[in-house]
Amino acid sequence: MTDKNRGDTLMQSNSSKVLANFFWRFAERCGAQGVTFIVSIVLARLLDPSVYGTVALVTIFTTILQVFVDSGMGNALIQKKDADDLDFSSVFYFNMVVCTVLYLLIFLAAPLIAYFYEMPELTPVIRVLSLIILISGVKNVQQAYVSRHMLFKCFFFSTLGGTIGAAVVGIVMAYNGFGVWALVAQMLFNAAVDTTILWITVKWRPKKMFSLSRLKGLFSYGWKLLISALIDTIYTDLRQLVIGKIYSKEELAHYNQGDKFPKLIVTNINSSIDSVLFPTMSKAQDDVSLVKSMTRRSIKTSTYIMMPLMVGLAVCAGPIVSLVLTDKWLPCVPFLRIFCFSYAFYPIHTANLNAIKAMGRSDLFLKLEIAKKTVGIIALLSTMWISPLAMAYSMLVTSVLNQIINSLPNRKLMNYSYFEQLRDMLPQICLSLFMGAVVFSIQYIGLSAAVTLLLQVPVGFAVYILGSKLFHIDSFEYIISTVKGLFRKHKKKEV
């Protein structure tokens, strides 16, 4: 039996639990992001791009600080084979101390940040919005517990509750003229309610115990992932920091809004796969052939889903922005298309990096991050004085280079080279590009934006599914057989 077939057999034997958790995580992401998407449309119509630019600047700093909470120790708890209450409690108390220190630092630094950007109104916004860091500290270990024990149903209720409540708060405040504070209140309310519901639904509580030696053991694995995540976050946000300083708030808003649409889709799919794949791979970390088969299946299946969505969104970008956000946001269309093609290859990043993390090689993870960001900084410095659009194009180039870099260690770790990975993705890529060409040609009929979009979506779906059947795309057949298997198991349980 080949590694591929063995992996598929083993994965399908455990598919009920894995897929159930994936669907709960995916439903949670879709529900939350769907509500957020609708709210962002309403707020984009009520608020000026300059308001979004202000919040985008503040969010950059809170996102960077939040990395200290969300990365490293949480992943260490998931990856450790025998993590117990002493490990979880030690990390919880450590996180609370770190979050308190980080909040005090950003509170004191707020006037300096406002002075740097010559925007004194940033000071109170930074101080209030940074409270999210403290909230995240309370939630982080609960999230790790949910991921480790595959209890993703809990995420569904906590995230959806916070998102729906925050939607109401944000829209009401924006309608009543609160401007930037509408967005701040929305984000804070979401985080607070999300955390509260998670604590109610997850039974784990910190015990009155702490072990410095356990913390050191977890830290020896986690600090490399923490530094990696920190480098990645700073690098990702660096473009927005540069645009906010060199260019206008409006240009920053267009860049940010162009990123938001494709990220909405990618976050739903990629985070769902990432959340389930990492703990699943960690349990099989000693079986290299099984980890390889999981990585391969993940790349093929997630590319099959992600690629057509990104290509479809790119070719339909104009009508979507015009209809959904109004014409004042049309300058974000070029950014949106660039980000679509950048995000299209995220599955290959996720699968390769999860395999490396699951096998305990956080040292390689950090080295890869340094190599990728060195390339990215060179690209950024080469384009930052040209235009925001040139900076976005540089990100597209580095995205292609990064997928090659991420795959390099796995050639030795599990005998899965980049060219083999590319060969696994090629059918999905070719079919998606063909579908995109067909969908793009519809705009030349000369119909209105609304009618054009109504035609493009079903035609694109039909072309992709028919092409999958005609050319016997492996991922399509795998998804169909897996879903049929789940239905058969469900019917047997009913009988």
N, C-alpha and C positions, 0 to 999 in steps of 0.2 A: 504493500500500500504506500503511495507517495505521501510526502509531507503534506501536500495540499489536501488530498483526500482524507488523510488521518486527522488533520486539523479540522476539516469540515465536519467529519464524523463526531469528533470529541466536542466540538462547539455545538453541534446540533443536539447532542445528548444532554447538554446543559442549557439548551437554547431557551427553554421556558423561563427560567429565572433571569437569564441575561437579557432576553428580549422584553420581558415584562418590565424590568428595571429601565431598559432603554426607552420603552414607550412611555413609562411614567415620567422619565426625565425629559423626553422629547415633548410630551404633552405639557409639562410644566413650562418648558422654554417657549413653546409655541403660544401657549396661553398668555404668559407674561409678556413676551415680545409682541404678540398680536395686540394686546391692550396698549402697550407702550407705543406701538406704531400708530394706532388710531389717535392716541392722545398727542403724539408728536405732530400729527397732521393738524389737529385742532389748534395746538399751541403755535405751530408755524404760521397759521393763518391769523392768529390773534396778536402775535409778538413780532417785533422787527428782527431782522438778522443780527443787528448789533447786540441785542439782548442775548441771543444764543452765543455770540462771540465772547461775551463777558463770562458766561457760565462755563463755556468750553475752556477758557483760561484757568478758572478756578479748579475745575474738575481735573485738569492735568496734574496739579500738585497733590490733590487728595488721592488720586489714583496711584501716584508714585508711592506715597506713604502707606497706602493700603496694601501694597505688595508685601510689606514687612509682616502683615497679619495673615494674608491669604496664601502666601507661598512658603515653601520650606518645611516648617514643622508639621503642618497639616498633611502634606504629602508623605512625610516621614512616618506619621501615624498609620497611614494607609498602607505603605510599603512594608512596614515591619511585620514579620510573620506572627509574633506572639505579643502584640501590643495589648496592655491591660489597663485597668482603671488608674493605676499609678502613673502610667505613661500619659494618659489622657488628662488627668488632673494636673500633673506637672506642667504640661503644655498650656493648659487653660490659665493657670496663675501667671505663668511667664508671659503669655500673650497680653493679659490685662495690664501688667506693668509696662510692657513695651508700648501698648496703645496709649496709655496715659502720658508717657514721655513724648511720644510723637505728636499728640495733640497739643501739648504745651509748647513744643518747638514751633509748630505751624501757627499757633496763636500768637506767639511773640514775633514770628517772622512776617506776619501778614502786612504790617505797614511797609516793610522793605520791599515786598513783592509788588505792592500797589505803587510804590515810588518808582520802581524799575520800569513798570509799564505806563507810568504817568496817568494812573487811573485811581484816584483816592477812594472811589466808591467800592473798590475791591476789598478793602480791609474788613468791613463787617461781614461781607459775603463769605470770604475765606474762613473767618472765625466760626461762623454758624454752620456752613456746609461741612467743615472738617469734623464736626461731631460724628459724622458717619464712621470715622476711624474707630471711635470708642464703641460704637454699635457693632462694628465688624469684629472687634475683639471678643465680644460676648458670643457671637454666632459661629466663629471659625471652627472651634473644636467640635461643636454640634454637627457642622457640615462634614468634617472628617469622619465622625462616627457614622453618619448616614451613608457616606460613600463606602467606607470599609465594610459595613454590614449590608450593603446593597438595599437600602430602605428608601429608594428614591420617591416613593409615594409621598413621603413627608415633605419633600421639596415642593411637590405640586400644590399642596394646600397653603404652605407658608408663603411661597412666592406669589401665587395668584391672589391671595388675600391682601398682601401688601401692595401689589400692583394696581388692583382695582380701587382700593381706598385712596392710593396716591393719585390716581387718575382724576378722581372727583375733586380732590383738594387742589391739584394743579390747574384744572380747567376753571373752577370757580374763582380762584384767585387771579388768574390771567384775565378772565372776563371782567373782573372788578378793578382792573388797572394796577395790580401789584407788580407787574413787569418781571424783573429778574427774580424777585422773591417767590413768585409762583413756581418757578423751576426749582429753586432751593427747597421750598416746602415739600414739593412733590418727591424729591429725592430722599429727603430726611424721613418723611412719613413712610415711604416704601420700605426703607431699611429697618425702621423701628417695628413696624407691623410684621414684616417678614421674620425678623428675629424673635419676636414675641410668640408667633404661631409655631415656629420651629421648636422653641423651648417647651411649648405645651404638648406638641405631638411626639417629640423624641424624649424617651424616658431617661436617658443618661443625664446625670448631674455630677458636677465636680465633687470629689470626696475631700475630706480634710487630710490630705496626704500630699507630699511633695518629695521628689528625689532629684537631687542635682546630678547624680551619676546617670540616671535614666535620661535626663534632659541633655546631658553631654552626648550620650549615645545617639539620640535622635538628631541632635544638632550636627553631628559629624556627617550625617547623610543630608540633612535638610539645608544646611547653610549654602551648599553649592547650588541647590535649586533656587534658594532665596536670591542669591547674587545673580543667577541667570535670569530670573523673573524681573529683578530690579533693572538689570541692563536692558532687557527687552522692553520694559515699560517706559523707561527714560528715553530710549531710542525711538520708540513709537510716538511718544508725546513730544519729542524734540522738534519734529517738523511743525507741530502746532505752536510750540513756543516760539520758534523762529518766525513763522507767519504772523503770529500775534505781535511780535516786536518790530519786524521789518515792514510788514504790510498792514492792511486795515482790518478792523474787526469784521467787516462785511466779507472780506476775502477768506478770513479764518472760518466764518460761519458757512460759506459755500463749500470749503474744503471739508469741514466737519459734517455737513449735511450729506455731501456726496459719499462719505465713508459710512454714514448711518444706515442707508438702505441695504447695501450688500452685507454689512456686518450683522444686520438683523437676521438674515437668512443663515449666515455662517455660524452665528452664535447659537442658534437653535440646534442645528445639526451637529456642528463640531463639538460644542460643549456637552451635548448628549452622549456622543460617541466617546469623548475624552473621559467623562465621569464614570462610565461603565467599563471602558476598555482598560484603564489603568489598574483598578482593583482586580479585575479578572486576570490580566496578565501577571500581576504581582503574585497571585496564588499559584501560577504556573511557571514562576521565574526559574525554577531548576530544570525545566524541560525546554531546551533551546528550540527543538523542532516544532514544538507546539506554539511557542511564542512567535516563531517565524510564520506559521500558518495563520495565526490570529492577525499578525501584522499584514500579511498578504490579503487576507479576506477583508480586513478593514479598509485597506487602500482601494481595492477594487469596488467594494460596495459603496463606500462613502463618495468616491469619485463619480460613480454612476448616478448618485443622487445630487451631489453638489455641482458638478460641471454644467448640466443643462440649465439649472436654476441661475447660475452666474452668467452664462452666455445669453440666456433668455432675458434676464434683467438688463444686461448691457445693450442689447439691440432694441429693447423697448423703453430705454431710459427717458427719451424725450417726451413721449406721450404720458408716461407715468408721472413725471415731475410736473408737467403742465397741468394735468388733471387733478393730481393729489395735493400738490403744494402751491399751485398757482404760478403764473409766469415770472413772478419776482424771484423765484428760486431757480430759474433755468440756467444761470451760470454754474450751478453745481453739477450739471449733466456730464461734462467732460471728466470731472473727478469721479463721478459715480461709475462711469465705464472703466476707468483705469483701475479702481478698487475692485470691481467685479472680476477682472482677469487676474488681479493679484491674489484675491481670496479663493479663486477657483481651485488652486493647488494646495489649499490648507490641509486636506486629508492626508497627503503624503508627509507633511510636517508632523501632524498629530500622531499618526501611526508609528513613524520612526522614533520620535522622541518618547512616546509611551513605552516602547519596547526597551529603550535604553534606561529609562527610569525604573521600569519594573524589574530589570535584571540588576538593579542596585548600582548602576554606573553613573551616579550623579556627577562624578569627576569629568566624565566625557561630556555630559550634558553642559557643564559650565564651559569647557573648552570650545565646544561648538558655538555656544552663545557669543563668546569673545571673538571667534573667527568671523561669524556672521555680522556682528555689529561693527567690526573693523571695516568690512566691505561696505556696510551701509553708511557709516560716517563719511567715508571717502566719497560715496555717491551724493550724500547730502551736501557736503562742502562744495562739491563741483556744480551744484544746481541752485543753491539757496539764494544767490544774487540774481538769478535769471527771472524766475517767477514761481508762484505756488504750483502751477501746472507742471513745470519742469521738475519740481521736487516730487510730485506725485508719480511722474514717469520714472524717476530714479528708483522709487519704491517698487515699481513693477519689475524693473530689471533685477534688483536685489532679491526679489521674491523668487525668481527663477533660479538664481545662484544659490539661494539658501536651501532650496529643496535638495540640491546636489550635495551641499555640505552636510545637511542633516542625515542623509542616507549613507555617508561614507563609513561610519563605525560599524553599521550593520552588515557590511560586506564581510567583515571578519567575525563579528559577534554571532551572526546566524546565517551567514552565506547567502545574503539577499542584497544584491548590488543595485545601484540606481538604474542601470539599463534594464534589469529584470523588472524592477518596479514600474519603469516607464512603459515597458511592454505590456504589463498588466493593465495599465491605465489607457493605453492607446485606443482600444475600441470605443471606450466611453468618450474620449476626447474627440475622435473623428466624427462620431455620430452627433455629438453636441454641436460641433461646428457646422455640420450639414444642416441640422435643425435651425441653428441661428441664421444661416444664410437664407433659408426658406422664409423664416419669420421676418427678417429684415426687409426682404423684397416686397412684403405686403404694403409697406408705407408708400411705395411708388404708385399704388392704385389711385391715390389722390383723395382718400376719404378723410373724414374728420378724425381728430385725435382719439376721441372716445370709441368710434366705430372701428378704427384701426386696431386699437388695443383689444377690443372684444373679439376681433378675428385672430390676432396674433397668438393669444394665450391658448385657445383650443387647438389651433393648427399646430403650434409648437409641441403641445402634449401628444397629439395624435401622431405626428411625424416621429417623435422620439420612441413612443411605445411600439409603433409598427416596425420601426427600424430595429428595435431590440428583439422583436420576435423573428423578423426576417433574417437577421444575421446571427441569431442565437447568442446574444450577449450573455456571457456567463453570470454576471451579477444579477441581471434581470431574472434568469432562471433560478438562481439561488434564492432570491427574495421571494419569488412565487412559491417555490417548494417549501421554504421555511414557514411562510404564512399558512400554507395548506396543512403543514404538519401541526401547527399550533391549533388550527381549527379542528383537526381530527382528535387531538388530545382533549380539547374542550368538549367535544361531543361525547367522547368516551366517559368523561367525568360526569356529564349530565345523565348518561344511561346508568 
